[in-house]
Amino acid sequence: MGANLNIFSGGSTKAEVSKVRYKRERLFEQRNKLVDDIKLEVEKNYLDMKNAVEKIQVTKDAVGQAGENLRINKIRHEEGIGTATDVLDAITLLTMAETNYYRSMYEMKKAEAGFMYAIGQDLVSAYK
């Protein structure tokens, strides 16, 4: 019967402990980075939503003004005061205003989906 006991292992235990501590610190750093990235993504999408809501209101008002402009130009054309070019310009303006409105609606939906994704909501169930 023989027993082999190595009292001096050349610092391998200390090296293993140092290695574990280093991995632990790296994991904490990765966790903190992930938390910061998530916070940034949530904040970005929230601000995008706020911006889109304001854009929707502005473009909605612009559509109303463009519609009124078209109505006035049609009346002026029928009375012989305005030209057909004025009516065409008013139609173009109304089309551009409507396009901007729908684009801002799309931006709102996109930001809303990004926000819900960032806070961990299931998008499939949210949009059923």
Beta strands, then each sheet from edge to edge (+ up, - down):
end
